[in-house]
Amino acid sequence: MATEILLPKLGFSMNEALLVEWMVPDGAAVKKGQAIYGLESEKAVQEVEAIEDGVLKIIKPAGETYEVGTVIGEIA
């Protein structure tokens, strides 16, 4: 079963963020704790880590702004 990767809320007033880059290509194996994408909010750029081991499926492309809670990928 796949685990959804949701755009996280990194700050109290954060409602959306720019998905700056995917650091791992679509279909690649990832390990829990590995940085898999970068987000830019009003205050900072932050790397976000995988929450489990598996294979990454990218759903939303980098370079776009998404609302908090948007499904941007999956790990299966």
RODO-2510 file (C-alpha; in nm, 4 decimals, decimal comma):
residues 76
     n   res          X          Y          Z
     1     m     0,0000     0,0000     0,0000
     2     a     0,1339     0,3432    -0,0941
     3     t     0,1898     0,6210     0,1582
     4     e     0,0881     0,9665     0,0367
     5     i     0,3410     1,2486     0,0580
     6     l     0,1476     1,5586     0,1622
     7     l     0,2833     1,9115     0,1401
     8     p     0,3566     1,9793     0,5088
     9     k     0,2718     2,2849     0,7148
    10     l     0,6141     2,4090     0,8245
    11     g     0,5037     2,7240     1,0030
    12     f     0,2021     2,8586     1,1883
    13     s     0,0953     3,0979     0,9124
    14     m     0,2012     2,8807     0,6179
    15     n    -0,0824     2,8034     0,3747
    16     e     0,1175     2,7205     0,0608
    17     a     0,4753     2,6638    -0,0532
    18     l     0,6816     2,6348    -0,3678
    19     l     0,7992     2,2811    -0,4446
    20     v     1,1510     2,3862    -0,5421
    21     e     1,2921     2,0501    -0,6516
    22     w     1,2650     1,6765    -0,6281
    23     m     1,6037     1,5492    -0,5087
    24     v     1,5231     1,1925    -0,6100
    25     p     1,3926     1,0931    -0,9550
    26     d     1,0532     0,9347    -1,0119
    27     g     1,0705     0,5572    -0,9617
    28     a     1,3850     0,5676    -0,7459
    29     a     1,4244     0,3795    -0,4191
    30     v     1,4293     0,6016    -0,1092
    31     k     1,5239     0,5371     0,2525
    32     k     1,3494     0,6737     0,5604
    33     g     1,5240     0,9978     0,6615
    34     q     1,6626     1,0672     0,3124
    35     a     1,5983     1,4194     0,1786
    36     i     1,3604     1,3777    -0,1162
    37     y     1,2361     1,7289    -0,1985
    38     g     1,2868     2,0964    -0,1185
    39     l     1,0181     2,3480    -0,0229
    40     e     1,0358     2,7256    -0,0197
    41     s     0,7946     2,9135     0,2040
    42     e     0,7818     3,2809     0,2991
    43     k     1,0666     3,2415     0,5444
    44     a     1,3040     2,9677     0,4278
    45     v     1,3944     2,6821     0,1977
    46     q     1,3756     2,3455     0,3697
    47     e     1,4579     1,9900     0,2686
    48     v     1,1917     1,7327     0,3545
    49     e     1,2776     1,3710     0,4322
    50     a     1,1111     1,0445     0,3358
    51     i     0,8947     0,9038     0,6153
    52     e     0,9550     0,5407     0,5134
    53     d     1,1540     0,3175     0,2799
    54     g     1,0100     0,2472    -0,0645
    55     v     0,9883     0,3634    -0,4235
    56     l     0,9035     0,7272    -0,4975
    57     k     0,6204     0,8170    -0,7339
    58     i     0,6120     1,1883    -0,8176
    59     i     0,2591     1,3267    -0,8638
    60     k     0,3142     1,7037    -0,8688
    61     p     0,6027     1,8638    -1,0617
    62     a     0,8630     2,0925    -0,9068
    63     g     0,8502     2,4636    -0,9830
    64     e     0,4858     2,5074    -0,8799
    65     t     0,3207     2,6433    -0,5654
    66     y     0,0817     2,4097    -0,3825
    67     e    -0,1476     2,4415    -0,0816
    68     v    -0,0636     2,2681     0,2469
    69     g    -0,2065     1,9151     0,2429
    70     t    -0,1765     1,8661    -0,1356
    71     v    -0,0668     1,5144    -0,2316
    72     i     0,2604     1,5716    -0,4167
    73     g     0,3864     1,2140    -0,4321
    74     e     0,3693     0,8608    -0,2943
    75     i     0,6078     0,6063    -0,1494
    76     a     0,5168     0,2454    -0,2201
***
